[in-house]
Structure formats: C-alpha cells, structure tokens
Amino acid sequence: MYRIFLILLFCSLTCSLSAQIKIHSHNDYTHARPLIQAYAYQVAQVEADIFLIGDSLIVAHSRKDKDLSRTLDRLYLAPLADWFSKDKQRGVKTNYGLTLMIDVKENWSLVYPVLKKEIEKYGDLFDKDRNPDAFQIVISGARPDSTTFHEYPKWLFFDGLPHAKYDKKNLARITMISDNFASYSKWKGVGEIPEADKKELLKVIKAAHLLHKPVRFWGAPDNETTWKLLKSIEVDIINTDKVVEATQYLKY
C-alpha cells in the first residue's frame, strides 16, 4: 500500500519529465527507502553495488560497511517479484521500464554463478527476451571480457565504456555508455564549465550517439547547475543521489 501511495502522490512530478532525459538512482541502496523512492518517481535505473560474501550477494558500498542482512535478493529482487505478482493479479502493469544496474565490486568470475542462480530462480521476471514486461539487468563494475558479452544469457546486459571497441554482436548487449565525469573535467558545478572540458564531454556523447547508445556520466557534481549543463549537451541519463530534486528540476 505504501508503494501505491507514493506512486499516486508523486505521479504529477514524473508525468511531465522529458522523455529525452532519464534518471539513474546512483547508490540507490544508501537512500532512506531503497527502491521504493526510485520506483515512486519512476526513475529509469537503480544501482546496487554488490560483494560476494560467503555464498550471498551483499549490497554495500565497501566490504567494511557490509550488513549480511542486506542481500541483493531482499532489497531488490524479491520486492520486485512481489510487486509484479500482486499487480498482475489485479491486472495492473508493474514495470514502466525499470532497469536494475548491478555494480559488481570484485571478481566477476566468482560472482556470476551466484548471480545467475539468484536471477533465474525468478523465471522470466528479469528476462526481457521472454517477457516484454520484465525488469532489465545491467552489469557494471567488474565485468567479463567485452568480446564475450554475447555468450551470456539473453537476460544479461552490460554497461559500456566510451573508448572500448565492440563488434556488432557484443554492442547489442550494451545498454549505455558510461564514464567518470572527472576523467574529462575537474569542474565542481559552480559557474561555467571550461569550454575545453565541454568539448571533451561532447566527443564522448557524439561517439556514443553514433553507436545509437545513450550516455551517462558518473561522478559529476550533483546539483542543478550540472543537470542544466548535462541536459544542454544532450546527455541522456542523469546520474544522481538526489532523485527527488533531479526529478523536480528536469520535469520543467
């Protein structure tokens, strides 16, 4: 009921949000209400960092702040499955197009078998190849060699890098191109960004758009001045820890 209340309460804030710009809820698990707030505001993507600890996938920013009760399943997979099941019974469509980005913090080869088992126990809930209403899974952080992306199950997609070379079959498994804003600019989100920095950002954006992929910069200053800049240079996905504020700003 709380989820439905939030959706109704904030619907007016999201319905006019430009279709050209999407919001990525960065480190979503650190927010006051992981997943719920992002879902209520209908952000395009939520991000969860994971570590393999024992045989469990634990959501945490680092190993030192781990809480073994905060599993990927409990915080994200199970709630999405529960919402989907209940809404289906009521004849309501749950998924407006939500992507779950899983940032693997270390050792993909060890994490993948556990992740595969966790995801596939939910059947086609996370498999858009079999279920058009499925939630999409995208892997960032520690990833396999990019030449092998196409070898993974069709439910699994990847976050791309701007300077990597992808052939056609592996490019098809990439949902976006992402990079660290600080690699192109040390601007702090105050005043005007240096023109030379803007040109470097535009190079990345143009190259990604030539591949027909959206662009996301992480690590950028998280304020209105920066959101305005990113919008003006046609960044497609705003990476933010301020879901409410970014949604309210970008809807205008």
Residue pairs with C-beta under 8 A, 6 or more apart in sequence:
2 36
3 36
3 39
3 40
3 83
6 36
6 37
6 39
6 40
7 39
7 40
7 42
9 40
10 40
10 41
10 247
13 41
13 247
13 248
13 251
14 41
14 42
14 247
14 251
16 251
17 23
17 42
17 247
17 250
17 251
18 250
18 251
20 236
21 231
21 235
21 236
21 237
21 238
21 250
22 43
22 44
22 45
22 214
22 236
22 237
22 238
23 41
23 43
23 44
23 45
23 237
23 238
23 240
23 243
23 246
23 247
23 250
24 43
24 44
24 45
24 46
24 47
24 101
24 216
24 237
24 238
24 239
24 240
25 31
25 37
25 38
25 43
25 45
25 46
25 47
25 240
25 241
25 243
26 47
26 218
26 239
26 240
26 241
27 47
27 49
27 61
27 241
28 34
28 35
28 38
28 46
28 47
28 48
29 48
29 49
29 59
29 60
29 70
29 75
30 61
30 241
31 37
31 38
31 241
31 243
34 46
34 48
34 75
34 76
35 46
35 75
35 76
35 79
35 80
37 243
37 244
38 46
38 243
39 46
39 83
39 98
41 243
41 244
41 247
42 96
42 98
43 98
43 243
43 247
44 97
44 98
44 99
44 237
45 98
45 99
45 100
45 101
45 138
45 237
46 76
46 98
46 99
46 100
46 101
47 101
47 102
47 103
47 140
48 59
48 72
48 75
48 76
48 100
48 101
48 102
48 103
49 59
49 60
49 61
49 103
49 105
49 141
50 57
50 58
50 59
50 60
50 72
50 102
50 103
50 104
50 105
50 111
50 115
51 57
51 58
51 60
51 63
51 66
51 105
51 106
52 58
52 106
52 107
52 110
52 111
52 114
53 63
53 66
53 68
55 114
56 68
56 71
56 114
57 71
57 72
57 73
57 111
57 114
57 115
57 118
58 66
58 67
58 68
58 70
58 71
58 72
59 70
59 71
59 72
59 75
59 76
60 66
60 67
60 70
62 105
72 102
72 115
72 118
73 118
76 100
77 118
77 119
77 122
77 126
80 94
80 98
80 100
80 125
80 135
81 122
81 125
83 94
84 94
84 95
84 125
84 133
87 93
87 94
88 94
93 133
94 133
95 133
95 134
95 135
98 135
98 136
99 135
99 136
99 137
99 138
99 175
100 126
100 135
100 136
100 137
100 138
101 138
101 139
101 140
101 159
102 115
102 137
102 138
102 139
102 140
103 140
103 141
104 111
104 115
104 139
104 140
104 141
104 142
104 143
105 141
105 142
106 142
107 142
108 142
108 143
108 144
109 144
111 142
112 144
116 153
119 126
119 137
119 155
120 153
120 155
124 130
124 131
124 134
125 131
125 134
125 135
126 134
126 135
126 136
126 137
126 155
127 134
127 153
127 154
127 155
128 134
128 136
128 154
128 155
129 154
129 155
134 155
136 157
136 175
137 155
137 156
137 157
138 157
138 158
138 159
138 175
138 176
139 156
139 157
139 158
139 159
140 158
140 159
140 178
143 158
143 159
144 152
146 158
146 161
146 164
146 166
146 170
147 167
147 170
148 170
149 158
149 166
149 169
149 170
149 173
149 174
150 169
150 170
150 172
150 173
152 173
156 173
157 173
157 174
157 175
158 173
158 174
158 175
159 174
159 175
159 176
159 178
160 166
160 171
160 174
160 175
160 176
160 177
160 178
160 208
160 213
161 177
161 178
161 179
162 177
162 179
162 204
162 207
162 208
166 174
166 211
171 211
171 213
174 213
175 213
175 214
176 208
176 213
176 214
176 215
176 216
176 236
176 237
177 204
177 207
177 208
177 211
177 213
177 214
177 215
177 216
178 215
178 216
178 217
178 218
178 239
179 204
179 217
179 218
180 217
180 218
180 219
181 201
181 217
181 218
181 219
181 220
181 221
182 219
184 197
184 200
184 201
184 204
184 217
185 193
185 194
185 197
185 198
185 200
185 201
186 197
187 193
187 194
187 197
187 221
188 221
189 220
189 221
189 222
189 223
189 225
189 226
190 221
190 225
191 225
193 229
198 229
198 233
201 217
201 233
201 235
202 233
204 215
205 215
205 233
205 234
205 235
208 214
208 215
209 215
209 234
214 236
214 237
215 234
215 235
215 236
215 237
216 235
216 236
216 237
216 238
216 239
217 230
217 235
217 239
218 239
219 239
220 226
220 230
220 239
222 240
222 241
222 242
224 245
224 249
227 238
227 240
227 246
227 249
227 250
230 238
231 238
231 250
238 246
238 250
240 246
